[in-house]
C-alpha cells in the first residue's frame, strides 16, 4: 500500500467544508467518471450499463451503476455527508458592549464543545437567492480565517482545568471582530454569491474548522482532520463505485444528510430517498410489484459510518474483548439492542467480503454499561428492508472539531467495497 488513498481522502475532506460542499465534491468526481445527472422531477431514461446520480436538497446524493445484464438486486453502501458543527441563526450578528461583534449560533449534532475553542474558523453552506423571479441555491465558502471562539483566561476562572459546563448561548459564540464591522458578514456572502444582499432570501450556513487534514505519527501512520466522521466513508464508497463495473447487481452509493441530528428529514436515511430511487430504477426496467420485491429480497446494504477505536489514554472505555485499533482494518459494529443492524448472517457476509479483498477486519461492541449511538443502517432499513451490516473505520475523538484516524484503514475500505460492488 502506498498511502495515496489517504492523501486523496484528505483532499476530498478539505473541499467538503459543509454537507452541501461534500455533495458537490462527490458530484464533481462522478461527472468526471461519466456519471449522468438525473432529476427527481423528470422522467428517468436509463440504459443497461449506464451510470447515474440524483441529488435531494443539495445535501444528499445517490449514485448508481446499472449492470449490462438483467438486474438481480441492489448492492448498496450508505454513508452521511454531515458533521457536528454550529449553525448560524437568522440575523446572526450580535453586538457586545457596543465594542465587539459576535455571531449568533446554535448547535448541530453532538459536539465536544471544548474542542472548538481557540481555533481558526469560518462560514460555509448555501444561500437561496431570488433573481429574475426565480429561486436558486448557491454554495458559499468564506475562504479565509474569519472567526474564533476564545477561551476565558485561567486567571478569570481558576477552576478551568477541573472541568467546565458550557452554555452554548453564552460561552460558544464565535468572535468576528470590532463593532465597526457590523453588517460585513451578509455583505461578503452576497459578494461571493455575485448577487445583491436583498436577493438572499434563505440561508443554511455553518461554522467549519479551517485546519486542513494532515498525516502525523512516528511513521506518518495517522490522519488528523476535521470531519473524518463520516467523510472518510463517503470518500471510500465513491471511490469504489467509480472503480468497478457491476456484473449482476445494480451498484448503489447513497450519501445522506442529517445523520448527526437523527436522519428524520426528507434527505435523511429515514426518508424515502433511497426507496424512491430504487423503485424508479426498477420501474424503468419493468420491475414492479412482486418483481421489484424480489429484487429487494436479493439485495444487501453496507452502512458505513465510523467507529470508536481503543483510546490510548482511556483503554477502560472499550469492551473487554472487542477493541478495534487504528490501522487494524474495517470495523464491524454489533449491538444487542439493534442500534447497529449487524446480525450473524450479515456479519458473515462482510467478513467474507473482507477476506476476498484481502483486508483485515475488527469487531466492535459497546461496553455493556455505556450507551452507544446509532447510525444509518437501522433507520434506512425501515424504508428499504434489506439485510444490512453496520461498519466503519476506527477513529479517536469522534465528534471533536478535529479527529484522528489510521492512514491505512481508508485504503482497506476502498478495496473491500470494490469487491462488494464487483461481485
Secondary structure, DSSP 4 states (H G I P E B T S, - for coil): --SHHHHHHHHHHHH-SSHHHHHHHHHHHHHHTTPEEE-TTS-----TT-EEEEEETTTEEEEEE--SS---EEEEEEEE----EEEEEEEEEEEETTTEEEEEEEEES---GGGGTT--EEEEEEEEEEETTEEEEEEEE--S--BB-PPPPGGG-TTGGG-----TTTT-PPEEEEGGGTTHHHHHHHHHHTS-GGGEEEEEEEEEE-PPPEEESTTS-EEEETTHHHHHHHHHHHHHHHH---SSEEEEEEEES-GGGTS-STTSTTSSHHHHHHHHHHHHTT--THHHHHHHHT-EEEEE--EEPPPSS-GGGS-SS----TTS-EEEE--TTSSS---HHHHHHHHHHHHHHT--EEEE---TTS-----HHHHHTTTS--EEEEEE-EEESTTSSSEEEETTHHHHHHHHHHHHHH-
